[in-house]
Amino acid sequence: MSPRPRPVTATHRSRRGAEWTNLEEPMDLAETLVRENRPGRALLVDCLTLWLSNHFFADHDLEAETGHLTAAIAGLTGPAVFVSNEVGFGIVPETRLSRDFRDAQGRLNQAIAAACERVIFVAAGLPLVMKPNQNGSLTL
């Protein structure tokens, strides 16, 4: 009998090491970013798709929640990385619920991309700089 797989969060935590502080915030991401933000402290949000699904299935106002989040991003004084899934590259989902989520994810990704200084799309482990730094640099 093979050992039972560890939950994804346990795997992520073990890969990141003890120097990382892990916070799990299913809903109040904007408030958490504001609270945890400080110059020189990097924040990693992994992932926006899960955050969106929590609000989506709680039937929250997604436009308002996205607005809170983008306002928080605008006020960050330290570096932050936001991970999100691109769910619109596949086939058109069969169900209305799936199509609505796909569309909501696309709107969220657009809003976050507009709020961020740099946007990098990663496919097959290869980075594509979609929005360079404000100084025009394409470096990662």
C-alpha positions as CSV (number, residue, x, y, z in Angstrom):
1,M,0.0,0.0,0.0
2,S,1.4,3.4,-1.0
3,P,1.5,6.2,1.6
4,R,-1.4,8.7,1.5
5,P,-0.4,11.9,-0.4
6,R,0.0,15.0,1.7
7,P,-2.3,18.0,1.2
8,V,-1.2,20.6,-1.3
9,T,-0.8,23.2,1.4
10,A,1.6,20.9,3.4
11,T,3.6,20.3,0.2
12,H,3.8,24.0,-0.5
13,R,4.9,24.8,3.0
14,S,7.6,22.1,3.0
15,R,9.0,23.4,-0.3
16,R,9.1,27.0,0.8
17,G,11.0,26.3,4.0
18,A,11.0,27.8,7.5
19,E,11.9,31.3,6.4
20,W,8.5,31.7,4.9
21,T,5.5,33.0,6.8
22,N,2.3,31.3,5.4
23,L,-1.0,32.9,5.9
24,E,-4.2,31.5,4.6
25,E,-6.8,34.2,3.8
26,P,-9.8,32.9,1.9
27,M,-11.7,36.1,1.6
28,D,-10.2,39.3,3.1
29,L,-7.1,39.4,0.9
30,A,-7.0,43.2,0.5
31,E,-7.0,43.7,4.3
32,T,-4.3,41.0,4.7
33,L,-2.1,42.7,2.1
34,V,-2.4,46.1,3.8
35,R,-1.7,44.6,7.2
36,E,1.3,42.4,6.1
37,N,2.8,45.0,3.6
38,R,6.0,46.8,4.5
39,P,9.0,48.0,2.5
40,G,11.5,45.2,1.8
41,R,9.1,42.4,2.7
42,A,8.0,40.4,-0.3
43,L,4.4,39.1,-0.5
44,L,3.4,36.1,-2.5
45,V,-0.3,35.5,-3.2
46,D,-0.9,32.0,-4.4
47,C,-3.5,32.1,-5.8
48,L,-6.1,34.6,-7.0
49,T,-8.2,31.9,-8.7
50,L,-8.9,30.3,-5.4
51,W,-9.7,33.7,-3.8
52,L,-12.1,34.4,-6.7
53,S,-13.8,31.1,-6.3
54,N,-14.4,31.7,-2.6
55,H,-16.1,35.0,-3.4
56,F,-17.8,33.6,-6.5
57,F,-19.5,30.7,-4.7
58,A,-20.4,32.9,-1.7
59,D,-22.3,35.1,-4.3
60,H,-20.3,38.2,-3.3
61,D,-20.1,41.3,-5.5
62,L,-17.0,40.4,-7.5
63,E,-16.6,43.9,-9.0
64,A,-16.5,45.4,-5.5
65,E,-14.1,42.7,-4.1
66,T,-11.8,43.2,-7.1
67,G,-11.9,47.0,-6.5
68,H,-10.9,46.5,-2.9
69,L,-8.0,44.3,-4.0
70,T,-6.7,46.6,-6.7
71,A,-6.9,49.6,-4.3
72,A,-4.8,47.6,-1.8
73,I,-2.3,46.7,-4.5
74,A,-2.0,50.4,-5.5
75,G,-1.0,51.2,-1.9
76,L,1.7,48.5,-1.4
77,T,5.1,49.8,-0.5
78,G,6.9,46.4,-0.8
79,P,7.2,43.9,-3.6
80,A,4.3,41.5,-4.2
81,V,3.7,38.6,-6.6
82,F,0.2,37.5,-7.6
83,V,-0.3,34.0,-9.0
84,S,-3.4,33.5,-11.1
85,N,-4.7,30.9,-13.5
86,E,-5.6,31.7,-17.1
87,V,-8.8,29.7,-17.6
88,G,-9.9,31.1,-20.9
89,F,-7.5,29.3,-23.2
90,G,-9.4,26.0,-23.2
91,I,-12.7,25.0,-24.8
92,V,-15.8,26.9,-24.1
93,P,-17.3,25.4,-20.9
94,E,-20.5,23.5,-21.3
95,T,-22.3,24.9,-18.2
96,R,-23.4,28.4,-17.5
97,L,-21.7,28.3,-14.1
98,S,-18.4,27.4,-15.6
99,R,-18.7,30.1,-18.3
100,D,-19.6,32.7,-15.7
101,F,-16.5,31.7,-13.6
102,R,-14.3,31.7,-16.6
103,D,-15.5,35.2,-17.5
104,A,-15.1,36.4,-13.9
105,Q,-11.5,35.1,-13.8
106,G,-10.7,36.9,-17.0
107,R,-12.1,40.2,-15.6
108,L,-10.1,39.7,-12.4
109,N,-6.9,38.9,-14.3
110,Q,-7.4,42.1,-16.4
111,A,-7.9,44.2,-13.3
112,I,-4.9,42.8,-11.5
113,A,-2.7,43.2,-14.6
114,A,-3.8,46.9,-14.9
115,A,-3.0,47.4,-11.2
116,C,0.5,45.8,-11.3
117,E,3.7,47.3,-12.6
118,R,4.8,44.2,-14.4
119,V,2.9,41.1,-15.7
120,I,4.6,37.8,-16.6
121,F,2.6,35.0,-18.2
122,V,4.2,31.6,-17.6
123,A,3.4,28.6,-19.8
124,A,5.3,25.3,-19.8
125,G,7.7,26.9,-17.4
126,L,8.6,29.6,-19.9
127,P,8.1,33.3,-18.9
128,L,6.6,35.8,-21.4
129,V,6.8,39.4,-20.2
130,M,3.4,40.9,-21.1
131,K,3.9,44.2,-19.3
132,P,7.4,45.4,-18.7
133,N,8.6,47.4,-15.7
134,Q,7.7,51.1,-15.7
135,N,11.3,51.8,-16.8
136,G,10.8,49.6,-19.8
137,S,12.9,46.7,-18.6
138,L,11.9,43.2,-19.7
139,T,14.0,41.4,-17.1
140,L,12.3,39.0,-14.8
